[in-house]
Amino acid sequence: MADKLPTSDERLQNEFNRWANEGEGEKMERNHLDITEKTIRLMGLRPGERALDLGCGAGWSTRLLARIVAEGPEGFGQVVGVDVSDEMIRRAREASKDFDNILYVWGSAQQIPWEENFFDKVLSVESFYYYPDQGRALAELFRVMAPHGRMFLLINLYKDNPYSLQWVHQLKVPVHVRSEAEYIELLRKHAFENVEARRIPDDTPTPDDYQTK
Ligand SMILES: C[S@@+](CC[C@H](N)C(=O)[O-])C[C@H]1O[C@@H](n2cnc3c(N)ncnc32)[C@H](O)[C@@H]1O
């Protein structure tokens, strides 16, 4: 007898389904809201635009985007949330019933289930370092983005942030650890133009029970 080993995406799906069942999808809003709101301001979203939230988790950031793009003179903006965890997607759908301009799709960054040249803006919050083949994910992102589209990847776990590195061994799935300069080079290699890195200060107050630095 032989068991088939899970693929990288199946491992991610299992692990993040576990997170979702433990309520981590919703809890992450508390930790990521400040930096996400600041990033969304940089995105220059306009009513009527089409946005992708890749690795959308429980969908709180997808809803932030959906409110901004909703109704505009050029039509109704639309947001698509994609996540490899079907349980995150189920929870995101449940919490977004009041929105008629959001679609959540279960799928992987390795093969984004969407048509080409579609999205004006892409946001991805604390998700990109999990993608098994980041080059392939970038090729997929490039494919689904509209000409002149803009992408915003929020990455807190990276080489130049020594405090973040404690997570590498605590997480139960492999992650990439690149430097800011390596990320810039990777994006340029995959045909992205005007690539820049910005440090977004996180003003979330440290909880009283926080154990680490
Ligand atoms: C740390 S959580 C962040 C979730 C959400 N963006 C937030 O800030 O609350 C990482 C998310 O990325 C998703 N993810 C990981 N690998 C993925 C992949 N290959 N394709 C799509 N989503 C993925 C996970 O399922 C999880 O929901």
The ligand as a Gaussian input file, in Angstrom:
#p B3LYP/6-31G(d) Opt

LIG

0 1
 C       -1.399000      34.887000       7.598000
 S       -2.886000      34.564000       6.703000
 C       -3.417000      36.207000       6.227000
 C       -4.876000      36.220000       5.854000
 C       -5.448000      37.608000       5.539000
 N       -4.791000      38.207000       4.389000
 C       -5.354000      38.502000       6.760000
 O       -4.453000      39.370000       6.815000
 O       -6.152000      38.321000       7.688000
 C       -2.286000      33.905000       5.164000
 C       -3.410000      33.531000       4.203000
 O       -2.831000      33.174000       2.946000
 C       -3.506000      32.042000       2.444000
 N       -2.619000      31.312000       1.532000
 C       -1.473000      30.671000       1.848000
 N       -0.949000      30.106000       0.748000
 C       -1.776000      30.395000      -0.283000
 C       -1.783000      30.097000      -1.677000
 N       -0.832000      29.328000      -2.233000
 N       -2.776000      30.581000      -2.443000
 C       -3.766000      31.342000      -1.898000
 N       -3.834000      31.631000      -0.584000
 C       -2.852000      31.181000       0.221000
 C       -3.855000      31.242000       3.705000
 O       -4.869000      30.293000       3.501000
 C       -4.228000      32.334000       4.679000
 O       -5.597000      32.629000       4.652000

